[in-house]
Amino acid sequence: MNASDCENFEEKGNFLQVIEDWRQYGNSSVTYLVVLDHSIPRLNDSSDILYIGYTENLGGENGRLWNYRYATEGNGNDFRIREYARRLVERGDSVSLRLCEQPPDGYSSHQYEGNLLKKFREEHWELPPWNSQG
C-alpha cells in the first residue's frame, strides 16, 4: 500500500514547510499521511507511507501542525516525527504531507485512519514505521 492507493488525499507539499506554515490551515478534522519520496522495505513488500494519522484540529494554535512545529523532546511522538523528517531531508530525501478532508464511504477522519492502518497492517504485516506498533 502506497500513498497513491489511498483515496481522496491531496498533496500539500514538503512536510517541514507545511508545519512552518501552520497558520494557513483551519481547525478542520482530517486524515493525513506523511510520505517519503520513495518506497522503503516493510516486512512484506514496500511502501512510501511513513505515518498515518488523523486530527480533529489541523491548523491554528495548538492544532496538529502547530504541535509538530513547536514540539520539544518531552512531546514524544510529535517531536520524533518532526525530527525524523528533518533527518531524512538532511540526507537528501523528500518528506511530504497529504491531507484527506472528505474521507470516502461516509467515514469520519478517525474511522478512515483506522481503516488505512488496518489495510496497511494486513498488506505489510506491520504498521507504518512512524506509527506505534502496539
N, C-alpha and C positions, 0 to 999 in steps of 0.2 A: 504494500500500500504506500503510495506516494502522495504528496500534496495535490497533484493534478487529479487524483482519483476522488478527492473529497468535493462534494457538491456545494455550490453557492459561496465559495470563498473568493475574496478579492485581494489581490496583491497590494500591499500598502508601501512596500519599499524596504530599505535597509532597517533592520530591527533597531540598531543603536540610534539611528537618526529618528525613527518614529518615536522612541521613548523620549528623546530630546524635545520633540515637538508635541508633547502630551497635551498642551493647551488647545491644540487644534481639533481635539476629539471630544465629543459629547459623552455624557454619562449614559451610554447605552449598554444593553445586555448583548454580548457577543460570544461566539465560539471562536477560538483563534488557534493558529498554527505558527510555530517558529520553525523555519525551514532552512536547510542548508542547500547550497547551490549544486550539490551532487549527492548521490546516494552513498550510504555507508552500510557495511555488512551488519546484519542482525543475526540472531540465532538461526532463523530461516529466511533466506533471501536478503534483500536490502531495501532501504528506504531513505528518502531525503528529509523526513519529518524528525525534528529534534524534540518537539514538545507539542502536546495537545492540551488546550486549556479552555476555560470559559470564565467570564466575569459578568457580574451584574452592573458594574460601573467601569467602563473602559477608560474614559478621559476625565479631565478635571482633577482638582486637588484631591488626593487620597484615592484616586482611581487606579486601576491596574497599571496603566502606563506610568503614572506618577510613582507608584510603588517600585516598579522596576528601575526607574530613573534615579530615585533617591535612596534605594536600599543600601543598608550597611551590612557588615558581616553578621550582625545579630538578627537580620531579617531572613536568614536561612535561604529558602528556595528562590525568592526574588533576587537576592544578591547573587546566588550561584548561577542562575540563568543569565543574568546580565554579564557576569564575569566570564562565563564560558563563551558567550557570544563574542565578547571583546577579544578573548584569546584566539578564537577561530579567525576573526577579522585580521588580527595582527599577523597571523601566519599566511594570510592571503586568500582565505575563504570568504564567501559572502553568506550572510545570515539575514533572512527576510521575515517579515510578519505578514500573515494573511488573515483576514477577518471575514467572518460569516455573520451578517446581521439578520438574515432570514433563513433559518435552518429549514431543510426540506421536510416534507411529510407532516407539517404541523408540530414538529418537535420544539421544545424550548431550547435555549442555548445550552443549558445544563444537560438535558437529555441527549442532545446531539453530541456533546463532548463524550458522554458515557458510551454512546453507540460507536463513535470513532475509536475510542480506547479499546472497546471490546473487539471491534473488527481488526485493529492493529495487533492486539494480542493473539487473536486467532490466526492471523496470517504470518506473524513473525515470532510467535511463541514467547513474546515478552512485550513490555510497553516501550514507547519511545525512550531514548536514552536519558532525557532530562525529566521525565515523569518518574514519580516514586514507583518502585517496583512492587509495593505492597499488595 
